[in-house]
């Protein structure tokens, strides 16, 4: 089963691979395909 993400704005649930974009500086961009909600610079831990 594939992990899913719930949009904080519209509460739509979609597969994680369709919503997250990794940046070279280890940050992540999240974009909801349903409502267009965008969250940038989500800090992750390398490793």
Secondary structure, 3 states (H helix, E strand, C coil): CCCEEECCCCCCEEEHHHCEEECCCCEEEEECCCCCCEEEEEECCCC
